[in-house]
Amino acid sequence: MKRTELKELGEFGLIDRIEADFKNINSETVKGIGDDAAVIDNGSNVYTVVSTDMLVEGVHFDLSYVPLHHLGYKAVAVNISDIAAMNGIPKQITVSLALSSRFSVEAIDALYQGIKIACDDYKVDLVGGDTTSSRAGLVISITAIGVVEKNKIAYRHTARPNDIICATGDLGGAYLGLQVLEQEKQVYLANPEMQPQLAGKDYLLKRQLKPEARMDVIYELNDIGVVPTSMIDISDGLASELMHLCRSSNTGAVIFEDKLPIHGETYNTAVEFNIDPVTCVLNGGEDYELLFTISQEDFPKIKNHADIALIGYMTNIPKEILLNTKSGTPVPIRAQGWVHF
């Protein structure tokens, strides 16, 4: 039998392959595989939304520079971000751990200290989970459960041509934070006597080590009466997430280089590392900001929001995603964010 490598399929291909064999048989299942969270109808005026994410040591985090309490917080935040991406409100989480004997009780206490702070910040209850042994490393799997009013849910597949593309916060900072930490790790390995050179990088380190789910924006959109026509969280890079929206909605997109949100510290550090700042914005991952579209009619409600950038618009040319550069030249975008396999 021919062996097919996972990298030949890629993330999109693997999801399609799994989804092809599983058809929803329960009427309560409104949305299954293919969005930020599953959607379940319990017969009330709200849907239940459920999302699961896994963080694996050596793949998603390096404990040589990631404090365990920050890791606990981040593990919760990245799951809450998926609930936010459905325009939902998180309510509960479960936490499952696989850990080896090298972890002490005190180490697990530190991990759960971060989890507790996140639960308090996002007003969610820890309602269960599981623990098991691991032969090597730490694995954290969190399931988040939330609710969303049926007339306010936001999917990936419902963007329309001429919708305005919006992004919260700024992008690329988490990627540069990771580069800073990895550089300092290599310096330490070469000479353990060297002191870390992290001055002026506080913002980037926070973006990498302790990202925040943008629930504040979800509450604000609700307050001003804006329901996104589609939404996704930016975990694998802006280009990749925009591709998800276009692929799911059968649309294309045009975004503008001079509208991309980038923090000054991100820009300066990219130049310092000889990396194109725009590449960091498009392909850097783990920002956990929100990428969403709104109707033209909602533009007046959002145009002056200080923390939402209006970066482009959807088109009727399926899957064609263009970056309009500062010189006015349209350049096709190819997603080069996080590669899972």
Residue, then its C-alpha position, 0 to 999 in steps of 0.5 A: m500500500k502506498r504511504t502518503e506523508l502528512k506534509e503532502l496533504g497539509e492542514f487543509g487537505l487533512i481536515d477535508r479528508i477527515e470531514a469527508d468520512f464523517k456526516n452529522i447524524n444528530s439534528e442538534t449538530v448545527k456546525g461540525i468540522g471546519d470552523d473555530a468551534a462546533v455549534i450545537d442547538n439545545g433548543s433555546n434561543v442560544y447555541t452552545v459552541v465547543s472548541t478544543d486546542m492542544l499544546v505540545e511541549g517541543v512543538h508549541f512551547d519550550l519550557s527553557y524560556v516559557p514560565l509554567h504560569h504563563l503557559g497555563y494562562k496562554a493555554v486557556a486564552v487560545n481556547i477562549s479566542d476560538i469561542a470569541a471567533m464565533n462571536g460567543i461568550p465562554k462559560q466553562i473549560t475542561v483541562s487535560l494533561a499528559l505529563s512525565s515524572r520530571f514535573s513536580v507537584e509545585a510545577i503543576d501548581a504553577l501551571y494551574q495558577g496561570i489557568k486560574i488567573a485566566c479563568d478569573d479574567y475570562k469569567v469561566d469555570l473549570v469543570g473537569g478534565d483528565t490527567t495521564s502520564s507521558r513518557a516525555g514532555l508535557v501535553i495540555s489539551i483544553t476544551a472551551i464551552g460557550v454560548v452565542e445568541k442564534n442571530k449573532i453567531a459568526y461563521r467562516h463561510t458567510a463572508r460576502p463580496n464587498d464586505i469590509i475586512c477588519a483586524t483587531g489589535d496589531l499583528g506580527g508581535a508574537y512571532l518576533g517575540l518568539q524570535v527574540l526568545e529563541q535567539e537568547k536561548q542560543v546565546y545561553l547555550a553557547n555561553p551560560e554566563m551571558q545575561p539575557q538581552l531583553a531590554g526594549k522587548d517587553y511588548l513582544l515577549k508579552r505577545q508571545l508568552k501571555p496573549e489575550a483573547r479579544m473578548d473585549v472586542i466581542y463585548e464592544l461589537n455587541d454594544i454597538g450593534v455590529v454582527p460580523t458577517s464572518m470571523i476567525d481568530i488569527s492563530d496561524g498568521l493573517a494570510s492563512e486565516l484570510m485564506h480560510l475565510c475566502r476558501s470557506s465563503n467562496t470569495g476572494a480578498v484584497i488587503f492594503e499594505d498601508k492598512l496592516p496594523i503593526h506595533g512600532e516595537t514589532y517593526n523595529t525588531a523585524v528590521e533588527f532581525n533583517i526580516d520584512p515587517v510585512t512578512c511578520v504581519l502576514n505569516g507570523g502566528e500566535d497573535y490571537e487577534l480577530l479577523f472578521t468582515i462586516s457589511q458596508e452598512d456597519f462601516p459608520k459604527i466601526k470606522n473610528h474604533a481605535d483598536i480595529a483596523l480596516i484592512g481591505y474588502m472581499t471580492n467575488i473572485p474565489k480564493e484570489i487574495l491580493l496584497n495591494t502594496k504601498s506602490g499600488t502593485p497587487v501581489p498574490i498572497r500565499a499563506q506561509g504561516w504555521v505548518h502543522f506537519 
